[in-house]
Amino acid sequence: MKLSRSPGASDAPLAIDSGAGKKGLKSGALGLVSSVAIGLASTAPAYSLAATLGLIVAGVGLQAPIITMLAFVPMLLIAYAYKELNASNADCGTTFTWATRAFGPRTGWMGGWGIIVADIIVMANLAEIAGIYGFRLLGYDSLTESRLWTTIAGVIWIGVMTAVCYIGIEISAAVQRWLLFIEVAVLLLFAITALVRVYTGNPEMAIHVSASWFNPLHVPSAEALTAGILAAVFIYWGWDTAVTVNEETADSTRTPGRAAIISVVLLLVIYALVATSAQAFAGVGDAGTGLGNRENAGDVLSGLGNAVFGAHGVGPLFSKLLILMVLTSAVASAQTTILPMARTVFSMAAHKAVPTRFARLHRRWLTPTWSTVSLGLASIGFLVLLTTISDNVLADSIESVGLAITFYYGLTGFACVWYFRRVLTRSRRDFLFKGLLPGLGALTMLFLFCYAAFVVYAAPGYGATVIDLPFIGLTGGVTVVGLGALLLGFVLMLVVTREHAAALRLQRSLLPPRLPQPTAVEMASRYVPADSRSGVGGDWFDVIPLSGTRVGLVVGEVIGHGLLAAATMGRLRTGVRVLARLDLDPDELLSRLDDLVGQTAKERAAVHGAGAAGPREDDALGVTCLYAVYDPVSGRCSMSRAGESMAAVVRSDSGVATYPDLPPGPPLGLGGLPYETTGFQLPQGSLVALFTDGLIQAAADDIDVGLGLLTGALAEHRRPLEELCDRAVATLVPGPANDDAVLLLVRTRMLDERQVAAWELTAETAMVGKARAVTTGQLGAWGLDELSFSTELIVSELVTNAIRYAAGPIHVRLIRDETLICEVADTGHTSPHLRHAAADDESGRGLFIVAQMAQQWGTRYTPTGKIIWVEQALP
């Protein structure tokens, strides 16, 4: 059987996108019934009871039924976590995706690894059981004792179930429905027949059902109670498969969660009924068919088959059906174990957490190709390897699966609480189903993990092997194998998430470490990095102090992800800051930046084009950017954009959020229409919100819906900016999204008229003296007499140059802010240049002297001329 070479697989496409429901899996293929069937079949109810009920009875005696019922509670709590998380993000990666969004890519990767470890280990067990029961069903009991033949049969079963999963989710679901029907029908037949015989035939070891069986206080000790629940909780494992196939389910945000809850409740009914009837019929004795007989602990149902159904008439047939039931249970569970394992790896590949080849889909059946086949082969390899090494190691490996299960179930519960932490106080329902119940489930799983790993499984007498660990001593092999498998995943995690961690560090280091606090505006910002290795990109924001107390505001979004995107962002941010210091208008700044990107692209194409598959373009091509300049003296704000960037404005006089209709401009480097600037007046106290697409697309794919949510978050615009930022992020990005999100909030201020003094002078030489006089008088009024000499000299030189080299009126303006700013405007368009005058030059020293006295100086151009500005530090 050549699964990897079926039609269409050789050129299978990659997942279309990494977003929930966008990877290309066959959506709408499953309904509620199929999802419930998959969830139930994954738990293998018949086999789970056959293999576990004897162990539970050995620990707690007659209280076995209540123990199987109590184990339902933490599973139900975790099922609610799955339901709520799936409603928010229906991603087939489940724990991997949700933990990544809640805690970051490293924690998410470990959650995915926990699923992989649990599924591969249990696949080996299920395949071996299917082989053994297949021989029993056919009457070849002697082959069940042969390690070689049971392994061969197990390999065949894995291959068959992998093939079924490979050729389509509908076929998988159909097979599950029939297998589950046989399993549940025979279980109900067994339970009813056993109870009827207890109350009508009085079998030898039968005992009548008692209310004390359902009282946990009758368990001998707290340790026995914990150990019993620890054994019983794993018989519920597997229902989460109903959620793992969410991207292939109709109404993917609701149906999988409902299926998970229904599956857990149905399991409770089945387990309570079968456990009660089996105990009533066989008792808890340690001889014969008694459930306490350790010889039958690995399979109590098969031993009870002949006793319950009898050896005459249809009894042998029903006994065979009981064997068939355990066989179908193991086979069904093996198949549904492949489904979540393959889709978890598929999602991890789509998010670039594992090699992308595992994100390939079959063109016809729309099933994961590489991940399905590879994990089937991995399960076969694990079974053959451990069977070859030792049956004892295989047995301990199978028992250690409980550690992986409690690990990723508990992680999912904690992820739910942290993911929704900002909305837990929104309503009682949110607090209960998003916080309290998942949190209790997570704490229960954490306790079970620690108790099992460090108390039960670590005991030298537990399990089939004992290992002498350095500094620890003799330790049970189950703990060593289970924790060792998780530790292996931790080591792999450090390797595969290295690039993401480096990209995130680079991204954060290139963003402003803290915002400046100029007089012009009050500011607050939020940067939410994407949730996965594929998502960390190059969104950025910046606040740039400009001359004349103005301030430049910028947000940008780089196409792409990872280190290249972060590096490109740093290059563009630096370019914007350099160009902004030239005091360019927003449209001219974007034009210069566009030229820079285009020129870089041509240079790279020239270098990499020769002999390469194709020219390498600049990573900055297609970047969107919005640049705004706000002037607190005039209250005017000017904006220009490259791409589809938007801004929100809440005027202080109206309090209504609007989105200015900015002229369209092409993304950087792509050419097209020229950039244009839009200007408008803002009253003091107005709110300006600059943001990237990731902010409004995280909550909804519809941009209008996202903008509506942002409008609502900014409604109470007079609140502190930090609080408004938190509200906006909590509303629009309740957890990190598939794309970076940036929000920059700015509340405008205006300078007091007493901080600004301006005069208009004619272009006459006599005006130089007048300029010095009014300047000295204004400095005296401001109490800045210490700056009179230097400021007179600066004004005198600048006004003299304006009279000499320009025509028309001259404007002098003084601004007292954090520095003293002197501005001289004229109608000339020629910028002065600083130079060193020779010893015999009679001119050229004035601007040099000005530069020595100034903290900084420069030139900015206006539609009517230019302004030369000089800043001095206040005494």
Secondary structure, DSSP 8 states (H G I E B T S, - for coil): --GGGSTT-TT--B-S-SSTT-S---TT-B-HHHHHHHHHHHH-HHHHHHHHHHHHHHHHGGGHHHHHHHTHHHHHHHHHHHHHHHHH---TTTHHHHHHHHH-HHHHHHHHHHHHHHHHHHHHHHHHHHHHHHHHHHT-GGGGG-HHHHHHHHHHHHHHHHHHHHT-HHHHHHHHHHHHHHHHHHHHHHHHHHHHHHHHT--TT-----GGGG-GGGSS-HHHHHHHHHHHHGGGTTTTHHHHTGGGBSSTTTHHHHHHHHHHHHHHHHHHHHHHHHHHHH-S-SSTT-TT-GGGTT-HHHHHHHHHH-SSTTHHHHHHHHHHHHHHHHHHHHHHHHHHHHHHHHHHHHTTSS-GGGGBB-TTT--BSHHHHHHHHHHHHHHHHHHHH-HHHHHHHHHTHHHHHHHHHHHHHHHHHHHTGGGTTS-HHIIIIIIIHHHHHHHHHHHHHHHIIIIITTSTTSSS-EEEETTTEEEEHHHHHHHHHHHHHHHHHHHHTHHHHHHHHHHHHHS-SS----SSEEEEEEEE--SSTTT----EEEEEE-GGG-EEEEEEE-SS-SHHHHHHHHHHHHHHHHHHTTT--HHHHHHHHHHHHHHHHHHHHHHHHTTSSS----TTTT-EEEEEEEETTTTEEEEEEEBS-EEEEE-TTT--EE------B--TTS--S----EEEE--TT-EEEEE-HHHHHTT-SSHHHHHHHHHHHTSSTTS-HHHHHHHHHHHH-SS--SS-EEEEEEEE----GGGEEEEEE-S-TTHHHHHHHHHHHHHHHTT-GGGHHHHHHHHHHHHHHHHHH--S-EEEEEEESSEEEEEEEES-----------TT-SSS-HHHHHHHH-SEEEEEEETTEEEEEEEEE--
